[in-house]
Amino acid sequence: MADLPIDFNGLNSTVHGPLRLGILTALRMDGPLDFTTIKHRLKAADGVLGMNLRKLEDEAYITCSKSFVGRRPKSTYQITEAGITALADYLAAMRRLLETLDSNPAE
């Protein structure tokens, strides 16, 4: 029996969640984005998105700046260096997993 290519228990569970992975990916690809743009891009409900953004902020993977456009509040999010590193580490683990699966297909 072969060793597993990654430690599944060691995966960063903060990044691993589908919505949080989507947030980090969008911010890494496009730079700072406001709440509404992220919401529409990921097709997420306000409450669920807010909770996941807060988790990423708590881990210091993203920052939030608040401003007003007219009389309306606007929250803009940006990925931090820690977030970039966490995302890169997670993707490297997934890459190792995919490479192992591709080179060792089940018979």
C-alpha positions, 0 to 999 in steps of 0.5 A: 500500500502506497503512502498518500501524497499529502497529509489530508489532516494537515490541509489548511481548513481555512483555505479548504472551504469552497467559498473561502478558496473562491474568495482567496482565488478571486482576490489573488487573480483580480486584486482588491474587490468589493463585497458586492463583486465577490458576492456576485462572482461566487453566487453567495448569500450575504450572511454566508459570505460575510461569515467566510470573509470574517474567518479569512480576516481573523486568520489575517489572510485578507484585509478589509477597508471600509469607505462610503460611496455617496451615503452607502458603505463599501467594504473592499477586500484584499489578500495579504502576504499570509493569504497568498502563502496559504493559498500557494501552499494549499494549491501545491498540496492539491497539485501533488495529489493530482500528479500522484493520481495521474501517475498511479491510476487504479487498475 
